[in-house]
Amino acid sequence: MAIKVVLLVVFFAVMIGVGIYARKSTTNVNDFVLGGRGVGPWLTAFAYGTSYFSSVVFVGYAGQFGWKYGLASTWIGIGNAVIGSLLAWLVLGRRTRVMTQKLDAKTMPEFFGKRFDSKALRIAGSAIAFVFLVPYTASIYNGLSNLFGMAFNIDYKVCIVVMALLTGVYVIVGGYMATAWNDFIQGIIMLIGICAVIVAVLNGQGGFLNAVKQLSVIPADNAVPALEGAQGLYASFFGPDPVNLVGVIVLTSLGTWGLPQMVHKFYAIKDEKAVKTGTIVSTFFAIIVAGGCYFLGGFGRLFDVPAIYKADGTIAYDAIVPQMLSTLPDLLIGIVIVLVLSASMSTLSSLVMTSSSTLTLDFLKDVVIKDMNEKTQLIVMRVLIAVFIILSVVLALNPPTFIAQLMGVSWGALAGAFLAPFMYGLYSKKITKAAVWTSYIVGVGITVSNLFLKFIASPINAGAIAMIAGLIVVPVVSVITPKLKKEYVDGIFECYEEKVTVKKTRSLED
């Protein structure tokens, strides 16, 4: 217990210290929200990666999808690395940084408002972000309950309050730079921790080969009809249900392209070097962390014990990974606790920063409070960060049934609404206001209506379908609806045509 407590105290002290240190670099709104658009390559890459993977992935998703798909769940981590990180940086990174600077846009709703010349789109985007980011924030805490119960035997509520309080302090004090530096530190912990945990868990099962052998003899209870009766599905290449596995990969990988707190990282990129280095580092980070989490979860069925079952006989997926870790040495359990806290606090800080800045800059400023000066904006954002954290704690402590369901569709609704118009808006001059409105309606409409009508069995697949639907309807609607004024759009896209001078070390062109 002493080892675990010491690790936590040191961890929390470093987080607060970084927040205080970063305070001197938050003198205006641009500094507080974007780090002055001067965040270097490693900080940006780790900020992206740590915001991507939280306790939901390490404890919840790894346990759930590892149980369902076996070792094939590793494909989810690979998809996260290739689609969610590598392609996201290549397709969105540079263009996002250039166009958002041209528009002086600090949030995703502000981008929509200025790119498509519509205050209504900006306000509606702000409302969607607020409604679905808050329950998503609350869900971050859920991955900690069983883990802290196993490690400390203390009330889960205490953990929630302490984590929320400490996260709030360093975000409120230090703004984006505090979250970026802490994300870097937390990312290092996550990389070391996941590798150590995988080695320890597999050694406890007699080594990798023996663990795979044990897994291969377990009969599948969720195979698609065409695979029923096949042997060794949980140790196979595509697992017992490849179709639904693809849906999970699409949602958790492509979905990042439309999440405000993820795309926001590209706004703060410093220079070309940050883009190139960030692309490589964030992809490597995702391979290790996401690939490692889902690979570890793939062995979950080797821990089929009464402790992972609910009273009604169903599987408590959040209990699987804690059960896998329960026999580890105290030092490793302490590292795991810090690992999951790192994953959770980094994502939580990113979410509350995005929520507060969106509500302040896209709704309160100019709409509710006319001519809000920078000092007032900073005060309001700091107050709203506290409000969002308190609200997420209340929801996590006493989650209503509807809110609990909403957590599952938050990712799908946000990405379904925002992904297509944001990506197309960076590349095409022909995207219209009506197309953006359609994407808002389709993304939110499919995921929310499916909560009640359940016309798509899996909420995961509903989110994936919402994103794909947006990618189809936006260009179709743009063809048949009025275009924006040519002069207005040309003025925006001229930012891509600006010429720059670089050293020979960066380019061989004369």
Secondary structure by P-SEA (a helix, b strand, c coil): caaaaaaaaaaaaaaaaaaaaaccccccccccccccccccaaaaaaaaaaaacccccccaaaaaaaaacccccaaaaaaaaacccaaaaaccaaaaaaaaaaaccccaaaaaaaaaccaaaaaaaaaaaaacaaaaaaacccccaaaaaacccccaaaaaaaaaaaaaaaaacccaaaaaaaaaaaaaaaaaaaaaaaaaaaaaaccaaaaaaaaaaccccccccccccccccccccccccaaaaaaaaaaaaacccccccccccccccccaaaaaaaaaaaaaaaaaaaaaaaaaacccccccccccccccccccccaaaaaaaccccaaaaaaaaaaaaaaaaaaaaaaaaaaaaaaaaccccccccccccaaaaaaaaaaaaaaaaaaaaaaaacccaaaaaaaaaaaaaaaaaccaaaaaaaccccccaaaaaaaaaaaaaaaaaaacccccccaaaaaaaaaaaaacaaaaaaaccccccaaaaaaaaccccbbbbbcccccccc
